[in-house]
Amino acid sequence: MEDRKVRVRDIDICYRTIGKGFPLVMIMGLTANMDWWDPEFINALSKKYHLVLFDNRGAGRTETPPGEFSIKQFADDTAGLMDALGIERAHILGVSMGGMIAQELALNYPWKVEKLVLCVTFCGGDKTVYASSEVLQKLTDLSGTLEERVRRFLALLFPEEWLSQNPNYLVEFTKRYMIAPTSDANAARQFMATTKFNTYDRLPEIQCPTLVACGSKDILIPPENSRIIAERIPGARLVEFEGAGHAFISQCRDKFLEILFNFLG
């Protein structure tokens, strides 16, 4: 699973591929890069699909030219990466901001999307149910050491009870986080892109089979947002994991994998 770079539009995107089978493009969220994916989750998926993991513009090892970011721009980057790798059509899975990117990809490049998986995301605009001011304050708190910031961040991703029962996860995730952390300036550019994003009126145009998934205790992107998306996309299926937070993929890995394999086929 070697990291490579390929020229896409105005940037060199850092990516890696793993596994064989039908392509599954994995789109990460705000400030995140491909090191953030749960290793056991990726290992299980790679036994059935050809996974494409990559760092979004401004994250990890992908180049960051000057200027504002937009979610549509991220979607154009993803489509360009697929073209550069010779992938005509793929399943698309997006998490958080990656789910926003996946929505724009399905709307602007429908011929590239076989099946769509939208995890813990929102559709933007005035229909969005935002996190509380307290949560947003913690999310943007840059005080303390990098390790302290990671611990504070994980408390937003998982219920405290789960974290206390899984102390090794904190250690292991911190190691992955430290490999290629996103700069504060690029994090701000990505965050601003999410504030200008809005697909609510266009969601009924999505025609591909769609799975929407979230955790019932997500405090970063409350589950009401996933319910809105599932109601707007024709035939979409909604799965809500009881007691799970924003990082439900790690918290409910085996259950989600079973649902995912059944959905993707």
C-alpha positions as a printed NumPy array, in Angstrom:
array([[  0.   ,   0.   ,   0.   ],
       [  2.456,   2.586,  -1.269],
       [  1.716,   6.331,  -1.348],
       [  1.872,   7.819,  -4.831],
       [  1.169,  11.184,  -6.421],
       [ -0.616,  11.977,  -9.668],
       [ -1.289,  15.304, -11.386],
       [ -4.973,  16.261, -11.269],
       [ -5.951,  19.674, -12.624],
       [ -3.759,  22.173, -10.7  ],
       [ -2.514,  19.864,  -7.915],
       [ -0.587,  16.653,  -7.274],
       [ -2.915,  14.401,  -5.302],
       [ -1.378,  11.922,  -2.87 ],
       [ -3.22 ,   8.59 ,  -3.012],
       [ -2.902,   4.874,  -2.368],
       [ -4.775,   1.868,  -3.701],
       [ -5.384,  -1.488,  -2.057],
       [ -7.333,  -4.619,  -2.946],
       [ -8.907,  -5.991,  -6.113],
       [-12.445,  -5.913,  -7.437],
       [-14.901,  -3.163,  -8.334],
       [-13.505,   0.289,  -7.423],
       [-14.562,   1.953,  -4.162],
       [-13.42 ,   5.561,  -3.796],
       [-13.125,   6.681,  -0.152],
       [-13.434,  10.42 ,   0.581],
       [-12.276,  11.71 ,   3.964],
       [-13.608,  14.655,   5.968],
       [-12.568,  18.025,   7.366],
       [ -8.781,  18.257,   7.996],
       [ -8.548,  14.461,   7.636],
       [ -6.321,  12.44 ,   5.343],
       [ -6.148,   8.79 ,   4.328],
       [ -4.175,   7.852,   7.471],
       [ -7.353,   8.543,   9.451],
       [ -9.274,   5.582,   8.008],
       [ -9.782,   2.789,  10.514],
       [ -7.144,   0.178,   9.47 ],
       [ -9.378,  -2.817,  10.219],
       [-12.237,  -1.245,   8.255],
       [ -9.956,  -0.694,   5.25 ],
       [ -8.505,  -4.201,   5.502],
       [-11.981,  -5.776,   5.459],
       [-13.154,  -3.681,   2.484],
       [ -9.966,  -4.38 ,   0.511],
       [-10.793,  -8.098,   0.435],
       [-13.784,  -7.376,  -1.814],
       [-13.074,  -4.042,  -3.534],
       [-10.32 ,  -2.04 ,  -5.206],
       [-10.015,   0.844,  -2.745],
       [ -8.828,   4.31 ,  -3.708],
       [ -7.766,   6.398,  -0.683],
       [ -6.413,   9.934,  -1.025],
       [ -5.678,  13.229,   0.705],
       [ -8.088,  16.017,  -0.239],
       [ -6.782,  19.375,  -1.412],
       [ -5.222,  21.055,   1.615],
       [ -4.954,  17.874,   3.684],
       [ -2.002,  15.606,   4.39 ],
       [  0.411,  15.323,   1.472],
       [ -1.712,  16.791,  -1.329],
       [ -0.629,  20.148,  -2.727],
       [ -2.359,  23.362,  -1.71 ],
       [ -2.238,  26.259,  -4.183],
       [ -3.434,  29.669,  -2.948],
       [ -7.096,  30.65 ,  -3.05 ],
       [-10.409,  29.639,  -1.534],
       [-11.642,  26.044,  -1.455],
       [-15.124,  24.843,  -2.395],
       [-16.881,  21.504,  -2.021],
       [-17.498,  21.44 ,  -5.782],
       [-13.756,  21.929,  -6.291],
       [-13.071,  18.902,  -4.067],
       [-15.588,  16.898,  -6.131],
       [-13.855,  17.977,  -9.356],
       [-10.554,  16.843,  -7.818],
       [-12.074,  13.431,  -7.011],
       [-13.472,  13.023, -10.528],
       [-10.083,  14.029, -11.946],
       [ -8.323,  11.483,  -9.749],
       [-10.646,   8.755, -11.045],
       [ -9.823,   9.793, -14.619],
       [ -6.098,   9.841, -13.891],
       [ -6.306,   6.298, -12.477],
       [ -8.405,   5.028, -15.389],
       [-11.51 ,   4.459, -13.255],
       [-14.652,   5.131, -15.29 ],
       [-17.179,   4.251, -12.588],
       [-16.968,   3.401,  -8.881],
       [-18.824,   3.091,  -5.631],
       [-18.324,   6.312,  -3.647],
       [-18.121,   6.486,   0.154],
       [-17.774,   9.865,   1.836],
       [-17.483,  10.683,   5.534],
       [-18.48 ,  14.055,   7.045],
       [-17.067,  16.714,   4.656],
       [-16.259,  13.754,   2.41 ],
       [-19.993,  13.053,   2.313],
       [-20.566,  16.597,   1.081],
       [-17.968,  16.034,  -1.63 ],
       [-19.655,  12.735,  -2.525],
       [-23.   ,  14.522,  -2.941],
       [-21.474,  17.025,  -5.375],
       [-19.738,  14.182,  -7.221],
       [-23.02 ,  12.28 ,  -7.647],
       [-24.81 ,  15.432,  -8.808],
       [-22.141,  16.701, -11.223],
       [-20.702,  13.368, -12.424],
       [-23.603,  10.874, -12.153],
       [-22.054,   8.581, -14.782],
       [-19.074,   8.014, -12.47 ],
       [-21.097,   6.847,  -9.444],
       [-22.408,   3.264,  -9.206],
       [-23.598,   3.35 ,  -5.58 ],
       [-23.327,   6.159,  -3.044],
       [-22.624,   5.925,   0.708],
       [-23.033,   9.128,   2.73 ],
       [-21.776,   8.93 ,   6.321],
       [-22.356,  11.507,   9.092],
       [-22.817,  14.427,   6.716],
       [-25.211,  17.253,   5.891],
       [-26.676,  18.913,   2.784],
       [-25.893,  22.493,   3.825],
       [-27.967,  25.642,   3.565],
       [-30.658,  26.738,   5.991],
       [-31.871,  23.135,   6.423],
       [-28.682,  22.178,   8.245],
       [-28.871,  21.211,  11.923],
       [-25.549,  22.502,  13.266],
       [-23.497,  21.413,  16.251],
       [-23.89 ,  23.411,  19.451],
       [-21.73 ,  26.504,  20.028],
       [-19.942,  24.583,  22.795],
       [-18.984,  21.773,  20.396],
       [-17.872,  24.224,  17.694],
       [-15.741,  26.053,  20.259],
       [-13.991,  22.792,  21.186],
       [-13.535,  21.938,  17.507],
       [-11.734,  25.221,  16.839],
       [ -9.708,  25.259,  20.083],
       [ -6.038,  25.232,  19.042],
       [ -4.547,  25.48 ,  22.526],
       [ -2.228,  22.924,  24.11 ],
       [  0.117,  20.357,  22.621],
       [ -0.761,  18.355,  19.504],
       [ -1.446,  15.326,  21.696],
       [ -3.815,  17.35 ,  23.889],
       [ -5.619,  18.644,  20.811],
       [ -6.04 ,  15.091,  19.475],
       [ -7.495,  13.933,  22.814],
       [ -9.941,  16.851,  22.798],
       [-10.873,  16.131,  19.181],
       [-11.525,  12.437,  19.825],
       [-13.942,  13.443,  22.606],
       [-16.014,  15.062,  19.845],
       [-15.882,  11.938,  17.666],
       [-16.775,   9.304,  20.27 ],
       [-18.989,   9.123,  23.369],
       [-16.782,   9.475,  26.451],
       [-17.813,   6.034,  27.699],
       [-16.524,   4.366,  24.517],
       [-13.212,   6.236,  24.706],
       [-12.672,   5.215,  28.314],
       [-13.303,   1.576,  27.369],
       [-10.924,   1.742,  24.374],
       [ -7.767,   3.545,  25.564],
       [ -5.618,   1.866,  22.922],
       [ -7.621,   3.598,  20.194],
       [ -6.477,   6.998,  21.461],
       [ -2.824,   5.916,  21.321],
       [ -3.14 ,   4.301,  17.892],
       [ -5.118,   7.168,  16.328],
       [ -2.685,   9.761,  17.705],
       [  0.158,   7.973,  15.88 ],
       [ -1.789,   8.07 ,  12.607],
       [ -2.777,  11.707,  13.176],
       [  0.853,  12.753,  13.614],
       [  1.992,  11.317,  10.242],
       [  0.792,  14.269,   8.133],
       [ -1.326,  16.737,  10.143],
       [ -3.2  ,  19.444,   8.255],
       [ -2.08 ,  23.01 ,   8.916],
       [ -4.4  ,  25.367,  10.79 ],
       [ -4.593,  27.64 ,   7.74 ],
       [ -5.7  ,  24.81 ,   5.443],
       [ -8.135,  23.542,   8.076],
       [ -9.754,  26.995,   8.062],
       [ -9.975,  26.978,   4.245],
       [-11.659,  23.583,   4.299],
       [-14.075,  24.663,   7.034],
       [-15.082,  27.755,   5.062],
       [-15.857,  25.53 ,   2.069],
       [-18.375,  23.578,   4.17 ],
       [-20.15 ,  26.788,   5.214],
       [-20.891,  27.694,   1.575],
       [-22.053,  24.214,   0.575],
       [-25.724,  23.536,  -0.244],
       [-27.276,  20.598,  -2.115],
       [-30.737,  20.518,  -0.467],
       [-32.706,  21.579,  -3.56 ],
       [-30.676,  19.302,  -5.877],
       [-30.688,  16.093,  -3.81 ],
       [-33.789,  14.649,  -5.568],
       [-31.688,  14.614,  -8.769],
       [-29.488,  11.82 ,  -7.339],
       [-30.664,   8.613,  -9.004],
       [-28.035,   6.067,  -7.941],
       [-28.707,   3.667,  -5.041],
       [-27.808,   5.543,  -1.849],
       [-27.065,   4.472,   1.716],
       [-27.089,   7.17 ,   4.418],
       [-25.487,   6.269,   7.77 ],
       [-24.968,   8.079,  11.066],
       [-24.646,   7.701,  14.838],
       [-27.528,   8.629,  17.133],
       [-25.146,  10.464,  19.496],
       [-23.181,  12.415,  16.887],
       [-22.559,  15.862,  18.381],
       [-20.488,  17.178,  15.437],
       [-23.07 ,  16.585,  12.692],
       [-26.327,  15.699,  14.462],
       [-28.269,  12.713,  13.034],
       [-31.172,  14.946,  11.975],
       [-28.992,  15.906,   8.99 ],
       [-28.78 ,  12.313,   7.744],
       [-32.562,  11.979,   8.077],
       [-33.031,  15.088,   5.911],
       [-30.69 ,  13.73 ,   3.227],
       [-32.35 ,  10.299,   3.207],
       [-35.78 ,  11.919,   2.77 ],
       [-34.562,  14.03 ,  -0.163],
       [-32.755,  11.341,  -2.2  ],
       [-35.213,   9.019,  -4.001],
       [-35.107,   5.492,  -2.558],
       [-32.261,   6.236,  -0.124],
       [-31.845,   3.906,   2.843],
       [-31.07 ,   5.367,   6.274],
       [-29.134,   3.444,   8.939],
       [-28.729,   5.038,  12.369],
       [-26.404,   3.384,  14.889],
       [-27.828,   3.703,  18.384],
       [-25.407,   5.176,  20.933],
       [-22.692,   5.879,  18.339],
       [-20.893,   9.169,  17.723],
       [-19.437,  10.88 ,  14.669],
       [-16.812,   8.131,  14.272],
       [-19.403,   5.344,  14.187],
       [-17.356,   3.502,  11.549],
       [-14.794,   2.586,  14.218],
       [-17.307,   2.275,  17.029],
       [-19.691,  -0.027,  15.089],
       [-17.241,  -1.434,  12.549],
       [-18.543,  -5.   ,  12.204],
       [-22.216,  -3.99 ,  12.038],
       [-21.505,  -1.304,   9.472],
       [-19.365,  -3.632,   7.341],
       [-22.196,  -6.159,   7.211],
       [-24.653,  -3.479,   6.074],
       [-22.131,  -2.058,   3.62 ],
       [-21.349,  -5.406,   1.99 ],
       [-25.053,  -6.147,   1.597],
       [-25.659,  -2.722,   0.064],
       [-22.692,  -2.641,  -2.31 ],
       [-23.04 ,  -6.278,  -3.319]])
